[in-house]
Amino acid sequence: MAVGQLPDQVREFARYLRDLLGRLDQAAGWCGVFWQRDPDGMRACLDGAEVPPWDVVQALLHDLAADRGIPEAERETDTARALHRASVAAYDARPGGHELLSDRLDMMLTEQRIALERQADLTRQLSAAVDADDVDRINLDLAWVRDDHDRATARCAEIQERMDRLVEAERPSWVDLGTAVSGDGFGVFPGGPAVPEASPSSSSPFLSSPSSPSSSSPFPSPDDELRVPRQDAAPAAEALDGAFGEGGYEPVPAADSEPAPQAPPGPVEDPAARATSDAVRELIQLRGEGRSGEAHGVLVEAAGWPADRLPLFAAELHRAGLGADWATLLWEAASLPPDRLVALADALAGSGRADDCRKLLRQGVARPAPEIAEAIIALIDAGREREARALLDSYLRVRTPEDVARCAHTDPRRLIPLLLETARGVSEEHHWDLVHALRVAGFSA
């Protein structure tokens, strides 16, 4: 493809996007928000230079529902999704596509962590606030920060899936990674990512996370009529949640695919089981009252529980019809320190949840290469070589040889032999690909 030439699928989606915006009041709703927040990004998407994140497309479809009615928006959804998927596939297949996605994944992981840190800070401020105006302001900031985190999490999922699809398309032998997990949980991991039916895309526009909605917020303040979506959009958006996913930003299938939430049976005596039962009941109550932010807080806290308690929690969540919450918890757990991440993956594999083990490790190794390298060294220095090898094994299976080679820069003397040994344990093809990548990176392997 000639330099600067756009794939046909990208041009087709850009034409579709221009047509969609032509049916909207572009100064109102979410469309107005995106134009105000990132006009350059919007123009890049309309020109076909970029493909917008899927959650942006969903927001525009919510605007369409408010302007033209829910039936028209529902009819557009399948067309928009099909064109968007074809567009991102063609966009990613261009030369350098994987490297671009890898850089954006690092950026979105940073955005995700910033949002979590900001959320923790605002929660502390809220607990100390006395003045009613301060409470309202902090609650508003919290709403935006939670939305930032939800969007960043969803976009991390989409970027990782796009990277996986590129790897699978270019390296079909990587797909067959086995179907069983060894007795200690880290023998051969099941291969091939499960691709959600609807998952937000990540691209360069609309990525920055503000410190508060009053300072360049990506989303409108309910008190700012110049930036807020029309009030009549809210019921339409709620009615469309079944078609577009809960709020449009969750990194998991819509909760309506699960059975209706049911409280776990009877009181239990075991302290761990009691805590699990209490957390499930609390989640059911919070979800029923629409208090999604507080429900998310319960999941964040549960992600820090001892590893051996979480398989039971997973079972209880699915039994209660809260499987989507378990998927969210796995995303939160992927940010745990490496030793705890591996301990949880081990517990999941040992309890028969091999697919959850695979997902957790795939998400956990989406961290930047230097962070993975430092984690591996820290685990080895702490005498936890088994955990270090498990983390590295998973990293080798889901990232490109070039990504793995970047780890070597942290400590070439210690890491290169370990990288090569682990790669050979995966396959001879992995080993020779890594040897080549290391040489290209300037190392003699």
PyMOL commands that set and color helices and strands:
alter all, ss='L'
color gray80, all
select helices_A, chain A and resi 8-22+29-37+39-47+54-68+70-92+97-128+132-170+172-174+233-244+246-248+255-257+271-288+292-303+307-319+323-333+338-350+354-364+369-381+385-398+401-410+412-426+428-440
alter helices_A, ss='H'
color red, helices_A
deselect
rebuild
show_as cartoon
